[in-house]
Amino acid sequence: MIRFEHVTKRYADGTTAVDDLSFEVAEGELVTLVGPSGCGKTTTMKMVNRLIEPTEGGIFLDGDDISTIDPVRLRRRIGYVIQQVGLFPHRTVLENTATVPHLLGWKRGKGRERAAELLDLVGLDPSVYGDRYPEQLSGGQRQRVGVARALAADPPVLLMDEPFGAVDPVVRERLQNEFLKLQAQVRKTVLFVTHDIEEAVRLGDRIAVYGQGRIEQFDSPATVLGAPATPYVADFVGADRGLKRLSVTPIEESDLDQPPVVHLDDPLAAATERLRAEGARWAVVLDGRDNLHGWIPADATAATAKGTVREHARRMESWLPLGAPLKQAFATMLQHDAGWIAVIDKESEGRFLGVLTPARLHEALRRSIDADAQDVPRAEVAVETVASITTA
């Protein structure tokens, strides 16, 4: 969708902002450009919509050389979101969102209908927020309006220049989550500029790590964190890159242990006997469809072996869907002071798949790093120590 071929930007004073840049962004891909201030990442982005013209080389959008396209018409095909949003203060939220459709000649009703759809998509009820003015919104809400406005004309490409940099960390994380959900629905081709490696890792399908005017490494977040291409990249991503990698390493079924399992309607006496025979301290409780219900400790069945498991089952506080990042699993363990978390099939109503322990989490991280190095699936990687769940 976007292709740079030996692009250089050199200013009259001799400063080279971007030097011989070549890379491609596939259709529907979100690429984060990350690096320190003044490294050329914003210059790269602004050359895509011709706010800055390259000195040498060519930039292509869906196969077309953008230098042959009228800049105004080009920009109307590309969504653009900046840190300060840039909403018109004298226009309502709905009018701001409908700006580009109006410029493209859409009928007023159609433009406002599209604007309302987009506001709803970014979590702002148009019946509540549509008639408000920007000054009546929080910083996070203004950012959402900015994203909606950029998407209003359904552009194939979205350029985002530190869009969440002006809000506090809590709101920023919420906006990142919302944007990832939005991107999963609309699948735009996105160039996203940030100076924050954690944001780049969290959002990007691939990351371009900038040095001074050059890309030092262009790869998946997991590879950038697990196998930095140069000492510069290793230094930039930080000594704690192993921890950062937790956020881009999903839980896989091969990471899970299988603990003792009982069902809601099992006789309590039978459950007691089974746990005693296996030397287990607890068991996972499932319903009749093998969906996760809760758990039961061995001592709860020891006091009186009457009735069914249902009467003694406890609520499961720590669980996650398969595919959730290991970072979220680690945080959940800490939040609930849990020695393990249950993992369910997110595509079903909650079918139980197994449990993830701290030892298995560490093993999953090690296998993920080795899998990238060997270019094989994670499940095929053997590690020296195989963790097993402690049941006694």
Residue pairs with C-beta under 8 A, 6 or more apart in sequence:
1 25
1 26
1 27
1 28
1 29
1 61
1 62
1 156
1 157
1 189
2 24
2 25
2 48
2 59
2 60
2 61
2 157
2 189
2 191
3 23
3 24
3 25
3 59
3 60
4 21
4 22
4 23
4 24
4 44
4 57
4 58
4 59
5 22
5 57
5 58
5 59
5 60
6 20
6 21
6 22
6 56
6 57
6 58
7 18
7 20
7 21
7 22
7 44
7 47
7 54
7 56
7 57
7 58
7 59
8 16
8 18
8 19
8 20
8 21
8 54
8 55
8 56
8 57
9 16
9 17
9 18
9 40
9 43
9 47
9 52
9 54
9 55
10 16
10 17
10 55
10 56
11 17
16 213
17 40
17 43
17 213
18 40
18 43
18 44
18 47
18 54
18 213
18 214
19 40
19 213
19 214
20 57
20 214
21 40
21 44
21 57
21 213
21 214
21 215
22 57
23 208
23 215
23 218
25 31
25 189
25 191
26 189
27 156
27 189
28 187
28 188
28 189
29 189
29 190
29 205
29 206
30 183
30 188
30 189
30 190
30 192
30 203
30 204
30 205
31 190
31 191
31 192
31 204
31 205
31 206
31 207
31 208
32 192
32 193
32 194
32 199
32 200
32 201
32 203
32 204
32 206
32 207
32 208
33 41
33 44
33 45
33 191
33 192
33 193
33 194
33 200
33 208
33 210
34 41
34 193
34 194
34 195
34 196
34 197
34 199
34 200
34 207
34 208
34 209
34 210
35 41
35 195
35 209
35 210
35 211
35 236
36 195
36 210
36 236
37 195
38 212
39 210
39 211
39 212
39 213
40 210
40 212
40 213
40 214
41 193
41 208
41 210
42 161
42 193
43 52
44 191
44 193
45 159
45 161
45 191
45 193
46 52
47 53
47 54
47 59
48 59
48 61
48 66
48 78
48 157
48 159
48 191
49 71
49 74
49 75
49 78
49 80
49 159
50 66
50 67
50 71
50 74
50 75
53 67
58 65
58 67
59 65
59 66
59 67
60 66
61 69
61 74
61 77
61 78
61 157
62 156
66 74
76 100
76 103
76 104
76 153
77 153
77 155
77 156
77 157
78 155
78 157
78 158
78 159
79 150
79 151
79 153
79 155
79 157
79 158
79 159
79 188
80 150
80 158
80 159
80 160
80 161
81 143
81 146
81 147
81 150
81 158
81 159
81 160
81 161
81 163
82 146
82 161
82 162
82 163
83 161
83 162
83 163
83 164
83 165
83 166
84 166
85 134
85 142
85 143
85 145
85 146
86 146
87 93
87 96
87 134
87 142
87 145
87 146
87 149
88 95
88 96
88 99
88 134
89 133
89 134
89 135
90 133
91 99
91 133
92 130
92 131
92 132
92 133
93 119
93 124
93 126
93 129
93 130
93 131
93 132
93 133
93 134
93 137
93 145
94 112
94 115
94 116
94 119
94 126
94 130
94 131
95 115
96 134
96 145
96 149
97 115
97 118
97 119
97 145
97 148
97 149
97 152
98 106
98 111
98 112
98 114
98 115
98 152
99 149
99 152
100 149
100 152
100 153
101 110
101 111
101 114
101 115
101 152
101 153
102 108
102 111
104 153
106 114
111 152
114 152
114 153
115 126
115 130
115 148
115 152
116 126
116 130
118 148
118 149
118 151
118 152
119 125
119 126
119 129
119 130
119 145
119 148
120 126
121 148
121 151
121 182
121 185
122 144
122 145
122 147
122 148
122 178
122 182
123 144
123 178
124 141
124 144
124 145
124 148
129 137
129 141
129 145
134 142
134 145
137 145
138 171
139 166
139 167
139 168
139 171
140 167
140 171
140 174
140 175
143 163
143 164
143 166
143 167
143 175
144 175
144 178
146 163
147 163
147 179
147 182
150 158
150 160
151 158
151 186
151 188
155 188
156 188
156 189
157 188
157 189
157 190
157 191
158 188
158 189
158 190
158 191
159 190
159 191
160 190
160 191
160 192
160 193
161 193
162 193
162 194
162 195
163 175
163 192
164 171
164 172
164 175
164 176
164 179
164 199
165 172
165 194
165 195
165 196
167 175
172 199
176 199
176 202
176 203
179 203
180 202
180 203
183 190
192 200
192 203
192 204
194 200
194 203
197 236
197 237
197 238
197 244
198 244
198 247
200 207
200 221
201 207
201 221
201 224
201 225
201 244
201 245
201 247
201 248
202 221
202 247
202 248
204 221
205 220
206 218
206 219
206 220
206 221
207 217
207 218
207 219
207 220
207 221
207 224
208 215
208 217
208 218
209 215
209 216
209 217
209 218
209 224
209 233
209 236
209 237
210 216
211 232
216 229
216 230
216 232
216 233
216 236
217 224
217 228
217 229
217 230
217 233
219 229
220 248
220 372
221 245
221 248
222 245
222 248
222 249
222 368
222 372
223 372
224 233
224 237
225 237
225 241
225 242
225 244
225 245
225 248
226 241
226 245
226 368
226 369
226 372
226 373
227 369
227 372
227 373
228 234
228 237
228 241
234 241
237 244
238 244
242 365
242 369
243 327
245 365
245 368
245 369
246 325
246 326
246 327
246 330
246 365
247 325
247 326
247 327
248 325
249 325
249 326
249 364
249 365
249 368
250 322
250 323
250 324
250 325
250 326
251 320
251 322
251 323
251 324
251 325
251 326
251 329
251 343
251 356
251 364
252 322
252 323
252 364
252 378
252 379
253 322
253 353
253 354
254 378
254 379
255 356
255 360
255 361
255 363
255 364
256 343
256 353
256 354
256 355
256 356
256 360
257 340
257 354
257 355
257 356
257 357
257 360
257 387
257 388
257 389
258 354
258 355
258 389
259 280
259 282
259 283
259 284
259 340
259 354
259 355
259 389
259 391
260 274
260 275
260 278
260 280
260 282
260 283
260 284
260 391
261 283
261 284
261 285
261 286
261 352
262 271
262 274
262 283
262 284
262 285
262 286
262 296
262 309
263 285
263 286
263 287
263 288
263 309
264 285
264 286
264 287
264 288
264 293
264 308
264 309
264 310
264 313
265 288
265 308
265 309
265 310
266 308
266 309
267 307
267 308
267 309
268 301
268 304
268 305
268 306
268 307
268 308
268 309
268 311
268 312
269 305
269 306
271 283
271 296
271 301
271 309
272 298
272 301
272 302
272 305
274 280
274 283
275 281
275 282
275 283
275 298
275 301
276 298
278 391
279 391
279 392
280 298
280 391
280 392
281 297
281 298
281 391
281 392
282 295
282 296
282 297
282 298
282 391
283 295
283 296
283 298
284 292
284 294
284 295
284 316
284 342
284 352
284 355
285 293
285 294
285 295
285 296
285 309
285 313
286 292
286 293
286 352
287 293
289 349
289 351
290 351
290 352
291 344
291 348
291 349
291 350
291 351
291 352
292 316
292 319
292 342
292 344
292 350
292 351
292 352
293 313
293 316
294 313
294 314
294 315
294 316
295 313
295 314
295 316
295 342
296 309
296 312
296 313
296 314
297 314
300 312
300 314
301 309
301 312
316 342
317 336
317 338
318 332
318 333
318 335
318 336
318 338
318 340
318 341
318 342
319 332
319 341
319 342
319 343
319 344
320 328
320 329
320 332
320 341
320 342
320 343
320 344
320 356
321 343
321 344
321 345
321 346
322 343
322 344
322 345
322 346
322 353
323 346
324 343
326 361
326 364
326 365
329 341
329 356
329 361
330 358
330 361
332 338
332 341
333 339
333 340
333 341
333 358
333 361
339 357
339 358
339 390
340 355
340 356
340 357
340 358
340 389
341 355
341 356
342 352
342 354
342 355
343 352
343 353
343 354
343 355
343 356
344 350
344 351
344 352
344 353
345 351
345 353
355 389
356 364
357 387
357 389
357 390
359 387
359 388
360 387
360 389
362 387
363 383
363 385
363 386
363 387
364 378
366 383
367 378
367 381
367 383
368 378
370 381
370 383
371 377
371 378
371 380
371 381
374 381
